[in-house]
Amino acid sequence: MPVLDWSQCAAVESVPGKVSGAWVFRDTRLPVATVIENLEDLSIEEVMEQFDVTREQITAVLEFVAQSLQSSAPEPVDAHSV
């Protein structure tokens, strides 16, 4: 799994001394990792309610992760060119 460059996601920030420099949703103290971990068991609506985060914030982070993973995926090999 590639390491994501969170500095390229406008929805998050890392501030030294704020939550130990963890990547958090901009202008909050909510770590991005907390939301991603909870999305394994909760719906987006439940995460929004439990952590006071907006759908737009969650969507921005999920889209960033999806784009990052897509751009780092290896190119498929054409069996005919081998």
NUZA-932219 format. One record per atom (N, C-alpha, C): x, y, z; residue in three letters. Coordinates in steps of 0.001 Angstrom, whole numbers, plus 524288, in hexadecimal, padded with zeros to 5 digits. Example, Ala and Ser with C-alpha at 12.3 -4.5 7.8 and 13.67 -1.06 7.14 Angstrom:
residues 2
833867E9C681E78ALA8300C7EE6C81E78ALA833907F31C81E78ALA832327F73681BA8SER835667FBDC81BE4SER832648001E81EBESER
This chain:
residues 82
803527FB6680000MET800008000080000MET80379804D180000MET802CB8084E7FC2CPRO8060B80CFE7FBFBPRO804B2810CF8005DPRO80880813EF801D3VAL807A5817FD805B8VAL8053781CA8802E9VAL8010C81EBC80525LEU7FE5782322802B3LEU800E68284580441LEU8014182BD980098ASP803558310F8019AASP7FECA834A18030DASP7FD558347780810TRP7F8D18376B809E9TRP7F96183D468090ETRP7FE2083F3180856SER7FED1844D180772SER7FC288469280266SER7FACB842E37FF08GLN7F8328441F7FA1CGLN7F23D8442A7FA95GLN7F02F843227FF35CYS7EA858430D80020CYS7E8F78480280307CYS7E5F684B5680086ALA7E48185061802C7ALA7E0E684FEE80787ALA7DE7F84B728084DALA7DAC884ACC80C9BALA7DD63849AA811D4ALA7E288848C3811C1VAL7E53B8474181693VAL7E9F384ABF81788VAL7EBF284A7881C53GLU7F09F84D6D81DB1GLU7F39B84A8B821EDGLU7F88D84BA98224ASER7FBD68499E82679SER7FEA284E4A828D9SER7FD9184F5282DD2VAL7FFD1853C783082VAL80310851B983516VAL80827852E683526PRO80B548512283991PRO808E8852FD83EBAPRO8088E84F7B84271GLY8064F850D68477AGLY8006985039847C4GLY7FDEB84F3684367LYS7F83F84E5C84343LYS7F7628488D84228LYS7F573845C784600VAL7F4A68401D845A7VAL7F9BF83D78843F0VAL7FE0183F2284643SER8033D83CF784546SER804CC83D2683F86SER802B2840E383CA0GLY80418841788371FGLY8015383DAC83382GLY7FD8183AC983593ALA7FA90837188324FALA7F77283A1382E2DALA7F64C8376D829E4TRP7F301839CA825E2TRP7ED6C839E5827ECTRP7EB3D83E998283CVAL7E5F083F6782A3DVAL7E2B98424682620VAL7DD99841FA826AFPHE7DA3A8451582342PHE7DB5284AD282465PHE7DBD484DEE8204EARG7DD3885373820D2ARG7D9BF85634824CDARG7DC398593B82820ASP7D99E85C5482C35ASP7D6E8858F78305AASP7D8A885411830F8THR7D693850AD83512THR7DB2D84E05837CETHR7D9ED84ACB83B9BARG7DDD28477C83E26ARG7DCA5841BD83D03ARG7D95A840C583919LEU7D7AC83B7C837CALEU7DB77838F8833EBLEU7DE4F834F0835A9PRO7E1EE8324E83217PRO7DF1882F9B82D94PRO7E1558301E828FCVAL7DF3382D948245BVAL7DEF6827AE8253CVAL7E2F782587827ABALA7E32981FE28289CALA7DE7F81E0482BCFALA7DCA38212F82F74THR7D82C81FB3832AETHR7D35481EEA82F52THR7D2738227182BB9VAL7CDDF8220882855VAL7CE6581D55824B6VAL7D2EA81CAA82258ILE7D3AB8184781EBFILE7D2EE813158219BILE7D5208129E82637GLU7D47F80DD08294CGLU7CEC580CCB82A9FGLU7CBEB810D282BF5ASN7C6718102482D70ASN7C2E480F1D828CDASN7C4888109F82421LEU7C16580F8381F7ELEU7C146809B081E47LEU7C4AF806AA820C4GLU7C48B800FE8201CGLU7BF947FEBB82286GLU7BDAE80132826B8ASP7B9317FF1782993ASP7B45A802968297AASP7B50F8079382842LEU7B0BE80B4D82870LEU7AFA580D8082302LEU7AADD80F4582237SER7A986811F281D56SER7ABAF8178581D89SER7ABC381A0E8191DILE7AD8C81F7E818EFILE7AA22822D681C82ILE7A506821E081C77GLU7A175824E281FC3GLU7A2C1824268258EGLU7A3E881F5382719GLU7A53E81E4682C8DGLU7AA63820E282E12GLU7AE26820DC82A8DVAL7B3268237A82B99VAL7B24C8295682C11VAL7AF1782B8B82896MET7ADF183122828D4MET7AB9C8329A82E16MET7A80082F6E82FECGLU7A55C83089834E5GLU7A90F82FCC8398AGLU7ABF782B9D8397DGLN7AF4C82A5583DF3GLN7B40282DF483E74GLN7B63082FB583A02PHE7BB0D832AE83A2FPHE7BA848385F83884PHE7B5C883A2E8376FASP7B4DA83F9B835F2ASP7B8488413B83158ASP7B7FE83E2E82D42VAL7BACE83F318286DVAL7B6C383F498240AVAL7B7B68425881FF6THR7B3DE842DC81BCBTHR7B49D83EB481794THR7B08583DD8814A1ARG7B0CB83A3781033ARG7B4F483C1380C54ARG7B54C8412D80B94GLU7B92184352807E7GLU7BEAE8421A809AAGLU7BFB88427A80EBFGLN7C4F08413F810B8GLN7C63B83B7C80FDCGLN7C28C8381E8111DILE7C368832858106AILE7C4238314480A9EILE7C0D2833708075FTHR7C12483279801C1THR7C659834517FF8FTHR7C826838E180133ALA7CD2183AEE7FF44ALA7D19B8373E80098ALA7D1978352D8055BVAL7D5C2831A0806FEVAL7D56982C78803FEVAL7D0B782A598037BLEU7D01882567800B0LEU7D188825EC7FAECLEU7D01282A4E7F88CGLU7D18882B337F317GLU7D76F82BBC7F284GLU7D9EE82E5D7F635PHE7DF9D82EE57F620PHE7E2348298A7F67CPHE7E0538264B7FA10VAL7E2908210D7FAB0VAL7E1D281DEE7F5A5VAL7DD2881E0F7F374ALA7DC1381B1C7EEADALA7DF8A81CEF7EA2FALA7E020822107E982GLN7E36B824227E54AGLN7E922822BA7E628GLN7EAE5823027EB01SER7F051821BC7EC3DSER7F17881C067EB1FSER7EDE7818A17ECA0LEU7EEAF8130D7EBBALEU7EE71811C37E5EELEU7EB06814707E323GLN7EA85813867DD88GLN7EF70815407DAA8GLN7F193819BB7DC21SER7F62F81BB77D970SER7FB1B818AC7DAD4SER7FAFF815DC7DF48SER7FF9E812DD7E0C8SER7FF3180D287DF36SER7FAD380BB27DCBFALA7FA26806417DB1AALA7FDD8805147D69BALA80020800747D693PRO803A77FF0D7D24BPRO800AC7FEA67CD2CPRO803507FFF17C900GLU800F87FF967C3CFGLU800097F9DB7C27DGLU7FB897F8937C033PRO7FA927F31D7BEB8PRO7FE4D7F18A7BA5BPRO7FFD97ECAC7BA77VAL803637EA9D7B675VAL800267E81D7B23AVAL8014E7E9977AD5CASP7FEAE7E7487A8E3ASP8016C7E2287A7A4ASP7FE9D7DDD87A81DALA800ED7D8A97A757ALA8031C7D8027A1D9ALA801057DAE079E1DHIS802D17DA53798B5HIS808057DD16797D5HIS8095A7E0C579B29SER80E437E3AB79A62SER812D57E12A79D47SER811D57DD147A036VAL815FD7DA907A33BVAL818D27D69E7A000VAL
